[in-house]
Amino acid sequence: MTDWMRDPTFALLALLAHGFGLSFTAVALMYALLGLLATMYLVMIAVAPRWSTLFFYLFFCQYFIVGEMTQIRSAVALPLMAAGLYMACEKRWLKAFGFYILALLFHFEVILVLPLFILLSFGIKFKSRRWVLVIALIGVFISMEMGRVIDSFSNLYRISEYIHGVSDTGSGFELSWYSMAHIFTVIACLAFFWNKMSIHQRMAIVCCSSGVILYQIFASYKTLAIRFLYQFDLYWFLILIIILEKIKGDKRFAYIALLALIGLVLYIQSVRFYAGPYTTVFD
């Protein structure tokens, strides 16, 4: 019963696999396929066709090892969550909440974006840059109350694993450049492109900013902090594509080369952090 309450879709797929005499590998494969389908749908509705290949390249470099091979629940839940927010921006509420509830069934971590759904339901369109400032100020306030926040989170399912059993996910420098890359792209969009952005693009900025703020708040708990940042990584990739759409000429070619390099660095980092430790099993 506990498994059904915590991870209903995982429990259901595991039960079906057991009923058909399949191994856990089959469950992992089902999750990989579901995650791929959910991501493909998100790309279809949120990314211009000519940039979809580049988006998938960045997605593969960052998520294939982290998501499809380790965090299989998140690999399905996060693109479903993003699709739900996209529909909410268009006031297609039936689909929006359908996608969001489905995402919750796959992984409860997407509860973090519930406030954004509520704001959208009240007609908020995030037209002002001040929304990002508000998020930052909220982050500062929470940081001041960090002790109480950690105490309140310490007994929650899954979050407690990252607080009490923190594992290393790389050096501070490696994670710092990653968070700084998020911050730089957000600032660039706020400074140069904000007034030309659609509500979907502004939502991407708001979500990416939320991930950065959560990362900074929980920086002392490295595994938890990077998990929060990863939850909004799809929006960082969307921002990178947004910038690509806004620039022209030779700058665009140079920028595409930069994105290719970023993807390569992300892939190497994933191999080191996640695939590398498993080699010890065979030594």
N, C-alpha and C positions, 0 to 999 in steps of 0.2 A: 504493500500500500504506500509506503514511503516513496518508492521510486515513481509511482504513478502521480503522487502529489508534486514531486520535485521536477521530474522530467517526463511528462505524460507521453510525448511523442517518441522519446527514446525508449520508454518502457513498452509502448505499443509495437514499435518496430522490432525490438528485441523479442517480444512475445511471438510476433509473426514469424520471425526468423527461426526461433526455436520450434515453432509448430511445423515448419516446413523442413526441419532438420538442417538448417543453415548455420554457419559459424558466425562469430562476431565480425569476421572479415566482410561478410555479406551486409551486415548492418552498417559498417563503415563505408562500404561501397554505395549503399543506398543514400547515406548522408552526403557523400561526395557528389552524387548525381543530383540530389535535391538542391544542394548548395550551388552547383553549376547552373541549374535551371533558374533558380531564384536570381542569381547574378545576371544571367542573360536577359531575363525580363527587365531587371532594373536598367541595364544598359540600353535596351530597346526604347524605354520611355524617357530616359534622362540624358542620354549622350547622343550627339549627332552621329549618324552612321559613318561618316568619314573618319571620325576619331575613336570609334568603338574598338578598333584593333589596338590602338595605343593604350586605351583604358584597360583592356584585358591584359596587355603586357605588364602594366604596373600592378594590376590585381594579382596576376600569377606570381610575379616576383615577391610580393609581400605576403600573400595569403596561401599559396599552394602548400607550403610546408607548415606555416603557422596555423592555418585554418583547416585545410582539407586533411592534413595528416596528424594534427594534434587537437585542435579545438573544433571538433566536427559539429557540435551544436551551434556554436557561434557562426560557423561558415554558412549555415542555413538561415539562422535568425536575423543576422545583420542586414543582408540584402532585402529580406522581407520587411524589416523595420523601415529601411530607406524607401522602399516602394510605397509603404503605407504613408509615410510623411509626404511623399511626392503627391499621392492622391489627395491628401488632406489640404495641400496647398491649392489644389484645383477644386476643393470643396466637394469632392466625390467621396462622401463620408462612408457610404456602405462599403466600398472597396477599401477605403483607408483603414477603417477599424477592423475589417476582415483580415487584411494583411498584418495589421499590428497584433491582433489576438493570436493569429497563427504564429507570428514571431515569438510571442510570449510563451506559447506552448512548446516551442523548440528551445528557448533559453530565456530565463527570467531577467537576465541582465538588461534587456531592452526596455525595462520599466523606467530607465533613466530618461527616456525621451517623452514620457507621458506629459510632463509640463508643456512641452512644445505642441503636442496635440491639443491640449486644453487651450493654449493661447490662440492657435489657429481656429479652433472652434468658436472663439469669441471675435473672430474677424481680424486678428492681428496679422499684418502683412510684413512686418519687420522692414519698413521703408527707411527708417533712420539708422544711422551708424551707432546711435546711442544704445541700441540693444546689445551690441557687443560690449560696450562699456558697462552696461548693467550686469551682464554676465561676469565680467571681470571683477566688479565690486562685490558681487555675491560671493565670488571665489575668495576674495580677500577676507570677507566676514567669516566664511566657513573656516579659512585657515586660522583665524584668531581663536576659533572654537574647536580646533583640531582634536584636542583631547577628548572632548565630549562626543564628537563625531565618530572617532575611532571606537570609543567604548560602545556607542549605539550600534555600530556595524560589526563588532567583534564576534557576536553570536549568530549573525545571519548566515544562512546556508550559502556555501561557496565563497562568499566574501571572507568568512573567517579563515578559509584555507590560505588566502593570500596575506592575511594579517599575522596569523600565528605560525604559519609554515612558509615563510618567504624563501623562495629559491632565487638564485642569481640569474639574471637575464641579460648580462652584459655589463660592461663598464659604464661608469657615469658619463664619460665623454661620448661613448657611442650612443647612449640614449639622449644625451643633451643635444647633439647635432640633429637628431631626429625630431625632437620637440621644437627646436629652433627653426627647422625647415617648415614645420606647420605654422609657427608664428610669423615667419617671413611672408609666406604666401597669403595669410590672412591680412597682414598689414598692407601688402601690395594691392590686394583687392579693395580694401577700405580706402586706400589713398587714391587709386587711379580708376577703378572700374565700378564702384558701388552704384552710382547713379544710372549706369547703363545695364544693370542686372535685373533679371526677372525675379519673381518671388522664389522660384525654385533655386536659383543661384544664391540669393540672399540667405535662404534656409541652409544651404551648404556651408556658408560662412559661419552662421550661427552655430551649427552643429560641430563644425571643426573647432571653433573657439571653445565650445563646451568641453570637448575632449582635451584641449590644451590646458584649460583651467583645472579640470579634474586631475590631470597629470601633475600639475604644479602643486595642487593641494596635497596629494598623496605621494609626493616625491620621496618621502622617507620610507615608504613601503613600495619598493621598486616594482615588484611583480604586480601589485594592485594598480599602481600608477600606469604602467605600460598597458595593462589590460583595458583601462579606461580609454587610453589614447587609441588603442587598436579598435575599440568599438566604433569610433567615428572616423576611421581611416578611409572608408569608402568616400566620405565627404571631402577629405583632403585630395584624393585622386580626382574627384569631380572639380574641385577648385583648380587643380593643375590644368585640367582640360578647359575650364572657363578662361583662364589666362591665355591659353593657346588660341582660343577663338578670338580673343580681343586684340592680339598683336598681329602685325602684318609684315610682309616682305622677308628680308634676310633674317630679321630678328626671330621670325617663326622657325626657320630652319635651325638656327642656333639653339632655340628653346627646345625643339624636339630632340636634338642631340643631348641636351642637358637632362631631359626626362629619361632618355635611354640610359644615361649614366646613373641617374638616381635609381632606376629600376634594377640595374646590375648591382649596385651597392646594397639595396634592400635584399636582393636574393642571397648575396654572399653573407650578409648579416644573419638572415634566417637559417642558412646552412650551419653557420658557426654556433648560433644560440640553441637551435632545436635539433638539427640532425646530427651535429657533432657529438654531443654526449652519448648518443645511441651507439656510436662506434665502439665504446668501451665494452659493450655486451659481447662483441665478437673478438675482443683482444684476448 
